């Protein structure tokens, strides 16, 4: 999902497992009940537990 544009998308219930979101656009995406484990964040950092661990812009 590198460089994916998911701005304003409804991602409710999505599972990101061992995912690379580096460069993805997630601003204003709805992310309720998202499963998040071993993810490379859009800014290139790593988060193991939850979307709040990433800076989403």
C-alpha positions as CSV (number, residue, x, y, z in Angstrom):
1,X,0.0,0.0,0.0
2,X,2.9,2.3,-0.5
3,X,1.9,5.8,-1.6
4,X,-1.8,4.8,-1.5
5,X,-4.2,7.7,-1.3
6,X,-6.8,6.7,1.3
7,X,-7.8,10.2,2.4
8,X,-11.3,10.4,3.7
9,X,-11.8,6.6,3.2
10,X,-13.9,4.5,5.5
11,X,-11.4,2.0,6.9
12,X,-13.6,0.8,9.8
13,X,-12.7,-2.7,10.8
14,X,-9.7,-3.0,8.5
15,X,-6.7,-5.1,9.7
16,X,-3.2,-3.8,8.9
17,X,-0.9,-6.8,9.6
18,X,2.8,-6.6,8.7
19,X,1.9,-3.7,6.4
20,X,4.0,-1.0,4.8
21,X,2.1,2.2,4.7
22,X,5.1,4.4,4.0
23,X,4.0,7.4,1.9
24,X,0.3,6.5,2.2
25,X,-2.2,9.3,2.6
26,X,-4.6,8.6,5.5
27,X,-5.6,12.1,6.5
28,X,-9.3,12.3,7.6
29,X,-9.7,8.5,7.1
30,X,-12.3,6.8,9.4
31,X,-10.3,4.3,11.3
32,X,-12.7,2.9,14.0
33,X,-12.0,-0.7,15.2
34,X,-8.8,-1.0,13.1
35,X,-6.5,-3.9,13.9
36,X,-2.9,-2.7,13.7
37,X,0.2,-4.9,14.2
38,X,3.8,-4.5,12.9
39,X,3.1,-1.6,10.6
40,X,5.5,0.9,8.9
41,X,3.7,4.2,9.3
42,X,3.1,6.7,6.5
43,X,6.0,8.8,7.8
44,X,8.4,5.8,7.7
45,X,8.3,5.2,11.5
46,X,7.2,1.8,13.0
47,X,4.2,1.1,15.1
48,X,3.4,-2.3,16.6
49,X,0.2,-1.7,18.5
50,X,-2.2,1.0,17.3
51,X,-2.8,3.6,14.7
52,X,-2.3,6.4,17.2
53,X,1.3,5.3,17.3
54,X,1.7,6.8,13.8
55,X,1.5,10.4,12.8
56,X,-1.2,10.5,10.2
57,X,-1.1,13.5,7.8
